[in-house]
Each structure stands twice: as C-alpha cells, then as structure tokens.
Amino acid sequence: MTGAPEDRGSIYDLAAYWLTLAAVYLLDGFLFFYSGKSKLFDDHGHAPASIKQQFSGTFLGSFPGVDALWIIVGVLEFGIFALLLASLVRGEFLPSRRKSLLLVGLSLAFLTFACLSFGETTTGQLGGTASLYTYFGSTAIVFVLVLLLPPNSPRNWLSGRLQRSD
C-alpha cells in the first residue's frame, strides 16, 4: 500500500470495517431470508390462522386479502435478501466499492417495516407497531453507518475521527 497514512487506515479501521459489514450482511441477510422463505415457501403463501384472525373484519382482511398481504410481505422480505446477496456478488463489501445495492436493500427494509407497521396499527396491535418502529429506527442507524464507511469516507474512517486536532 502506498500513499499517505490516512489513505491506508490502521488495522483497527480495517477490523471495524470488516466486522461492521459482516454484521450488517449476516443480521439483515438471515433475518429477511428466513422471514421471506417462511412466508413464500414454507407456508406456500398462506397466512397462519392467528394472522387471518387478526385481520378479520378489517379493510385489509377483505382487500387485498390476508393471504395476498402475506405473499406481498414475503416478496418484500425475500427481495431484501436478494438485494443483499446481489450486493455481495458485486463485491460491494470491498472498501473501494460503492454500496448501492446494500443501501437499496436497507431502503426496502424501511418500506417493509412501514408496511408491517401499517398492518399492526390497523388492527390495534400498538405493541407490534412500537417494535416495528424500533426496527425501522435501527435500520436507519445501520443505513447511516454504511454511508460513513469507505469509499464514502477515507480508509482511516475511525482513527481519523478519533485523532485530536491541536
């Protein structure tokens, strides 16, 4: 590696970078893979009885219908997983690569949490709504964190911020 020290980053910058991205891909990738897989493949697009009961008598229960909603949410969730997988295949995990697909995947997670929250609020499940709001906020923090990673920041993305300027 050549260039000024700030161009290289320290071992701590690299370790934090790789651990952060590994955590993002693992946490979000597996969360949305298994959520989407269960709805689309394990349940074959049929919502569980408890979900059907929750939405019975509501507008969403009749249009587009609970099973259709279940499939839509499953497609959104599996779509997030597919975007994260495509991000990995494109090599967006490398410090020099833009993380466009990763950020689109996280943005789709925003929409998914908003849709789920709408359903929970519609049926008066305010505890579920609060949990989904927390997931939305946590995803927003992850989104901003990804924006702070290289290549949007120098490779000393942490140690450069921690140095005192005298």
Backbone torsions as a table, in degrees:
resi	resn	phi	psi	omega
1	MET	NA	136.6	177.4
2	THR	-122.3	171.9	178.7
3	GLY	107.7	177.4	179.8
4	ALA	-64.8	154.9	-179.4
5	PRO	-55.1	-35.6	-179.0
6	GLU	-68.9	-20.8	177.9
7	ASP	-73.8	-25.0	-175.4
8	ARG	-91.8	-41.3	-173.4
9	GLY	80.6	157.4	-179.4
10	SER	-89.4	174.5	176.3
11	ILE	-60.9	-31.8	179.7
12	TYR	-71.0	-38.6	175.3
13	ASP	-60.8	-45.2	-179.8
14	LEU	-65.4	-44.6	-180.0
15	ALA	-61.9	-45.6	179.5
16	ALA	-63.8	-39.5	178.5
17	TYR	-59.9	-54.4	-175.8
18	TRP	-66.5	-39.7	178.3
19	LEU	-66.6	-39.0	178.4
20	THR	-62.8	-50.1	-178.9
21	LEU	-66.1	-38.9	177.2
22	ALA	-59.7	-43.4	179.8
23	ALA	-63.7	-42.3	-179.8
24	VAL	-62.5	-50.8	-178.4
25	TYR	-63.6	-43.1	-178.9
26	LEU	-67.9	-49.8	-176.7
27	LEU	-63.2	-56.1	-176.6
28	ASP	-72.6	-38.3	-179.7
29	GLY	-61.2	-50.7	-179.1
30	PHE	-71.5	-37.0	177.8
31	LEU	-56.4	-51.2	-175.3
32	PHE	-80.9	-26.5	174.4
33	PHE	-61.7	-54.5	-175.6
34	TYR	-69.1	-33.9	177.4
35	SER	-65.3	-48.4	179.7
36	GLY	-67.6	-41.9	179.8
37	LYS	-60.0	-43.6	-177.7
38	SER	-64.6	-39.4	-178.8
39	LYS	-71.9	-43.9	-173.5
40	LEU	-85.3	-39.0	-171.5
41	PHE	-107.5	-45.8	-178.8
42	ASP	-72.0	-43.8	-180.0
43	ASP	-91.2	-4.0	179.6
44	HIS	53.9	34.5	177.2
45	GLY	78.5	9.8	179.4
46	HIS	-105.0	120.6	179.8
47	ALA	-67.8	147.3	176.3
48	PRO	-63.3	158.1	-178.6
49	ALA	-56.9	-38.1	-179.4
50	SER	-63.7	-36.0	178.1
51	ILE	-71.7	-41.5	177.7
52	LYS	-61.4	-40.5	178.4
53	GLN	-66.1	-40.5	-179.8
54	GLN	-58.8	-37.7	-175.6
55	PHE	-97.4	-2.2	-180.0
56	SER	-63.3	136.3	179.5
57	GLY	82.8	0.9	177.2
58	THR	-102.2	164.8	176.9
59	PHE	-57.9	-44.0	-178.4
60	LEU	-66.6	-27.5	177.8
61	GLY	-68.3	-27.0	-180.0
62	SER	-101.2	-31.5	177.6
63	PHE	-140.2	119.2	5.2
64	PRO	-84.7	-2.1	-178.7
65	GLY	107.9	150.3	-174.1
66	VAL	-65.4	-42.1	-179.9
67	ASP	-65.3	-38.7	177.3
68	ALA	-63.7	-42.4	177.1
69	LEU	-62.4	-41.3	179.3
70	TRP	-59.1	-43.4	178.8
71	ILE	-66.9	-43.3	179.9
72	ILE	-59.5	-47.1	179.6
73	VAL	-64.6	-39.9	177.2
74	GLY	-61.4	-40.8	178.3
75	VAL	-65.4	-42.4	177.2
76	LEU	-60.5	-47.5	-178.5
77	GLU	-64.4	-44.9	179.7
78	PHE	-69.2	-30.8	175.6
79	GLY	-62.6	-38.9	176.7
80	ILE	-61.5	-46.6	177.8
81	PHE	-58.8	-44.1	-178.9
82	ALA	-62.5	-39.7	177.8
83	LEU	-65.6	-40.8	178.0
84	LEU	-66.2	-38.9	177.1
85	LEU	-64.8	-43.4	177.6
86	ALA	-63.1	-36.2	176.4
87	SER	-61.1	-43.1	177.3
88	LEU	-64.1	-44.4	-179.0
89	VAL	-62.1	-37.1	178.3
90	ARG	-75.2	-7.0	178.8
91	GLY	77.7	25.6	-179.4
92	GLU	-67.6	-10.7	177.9
93	PHE	-73.9	-15.8	180.0
94	LEU	-73.0	141.6	-177.2
95	PRO	-58.3	-27.7	-177.8
96	SER	-85.0	-7.8	-174.4
97	ARG	-99.9	138.9	173.3
98	ARG	-64.7	148.8	-176.0
99	LYS	-106.7	48.9	-174.1
100	SER	-62.1	-51.1	-178.0
101	LEU	-68.8	-35.8	176.0
102	LEU	-60.6	-44.0	179.9
103	LEU	-68.7	-36.0	175.5
104	VAL	-65.7	-40.3	176.7
105	GLY	-60.6	-43.8	177.7
106	LEU	-66.5	-35.0	176.3
107	SER	-66.0	-38.7	176.0
108	LEU	-65.3	-31.7	174.8
109	ALA	-63.6	-38.8	175.1
110	PHE	-54.9	-50.4	-178.5
111	LEU	-62.9	-40.8	179.8
112	THR	-62.6	-46.1	178.0
113	PHE	-63.9	-36.2	177.7
114	ALA	-65.4	-42.1	177.9
115	CYS	-64.0	-45.0	178.6
116	LEU	-62.6	-40.4	178.9
117	SER	-64.4	-38.9	177.3
118	PHE	-59.6	-44.4	178.7
119	GLY	-64.1	-43.2	179.2
120	GLU	-63.9	-43.1	-179.6
121	THR	-65.7	-39.3	179.9
122	THR	-59.2	-34.2	-177.6
123	THR	-99.8	11.0	176.0
124	GLY	75.0	17.9	179.2
125	GLN	-89.1	71.7	-172.6
126	LEU	-68.3	-27.6	174.8
127	GLY	-64.8	-41.6	176.6
128	GLY	-65.7	-37.6	177.5
129	THR	-62.6	-43.8	179.4
130	ALA	-62.6	-41.0	178.2
131	SER	-62.9	-43.3	-179.4
132	LEU	-67.0	-33.3	175.9
133	TYR	-64.2	-38.6	177.0
134	THR	-65.1	-42.1	177.2
135	TYR	-62.2	-41.9	178.5
136	PHE	-59.8	-48.9	-179.8
137	GLY	-63.2	-40.5	177.6
138	SER	-63.8	-39.4	178.0
139	THR	-66.6	-35.9	176.9
140	ALA	-62.4	-40.2	178.0
141	ILE	-64.2	-42.9	177.9
142	VAL	-62.8	-41.0	178.9
143	PHE	-57.9	-50.2	179.4
144	VAL	-63.4	-40.5	177.9
145	LEU	-58.7	-44.4	178.7
146	VAL	-62.4	-36.9	177.7
147	LEU	-65.1	-25.5	180.0
148	LEU	-83.6	-10.8	-178.7
149	LEU	-77.6	157.7	170.0
150	PRO	-59.1	142.7	14.9
151	PRO	-90.4	2.1	178.8
152	ASN	-73.5	-16.6	176.5
153	SER	-129.5	163.2	176.2
154	PRO	-65.9	165.1	-178.1
155	ARG	-65.7	-18.3	174.2
156	ASN	-93.8	46.4	-172.2
157	TRP	-58.8	-25.2	175.8
158	LEU	-102.4	-53.9	-175.5
159	SER	-64.0	-30.8	177.1
160	GLY	-66.8	-31.9	178.2
161	ARG	-79.4	-24.4	-175.9
162	LEU	-88.0	-14.8	-179.6
163	GLN	-70.8	139.7	177.1
164	ARG	-80.7	136.9	174.0
165	SER	-99.9	118.1	-178.4
166	ASP	-100.4	NA	NA
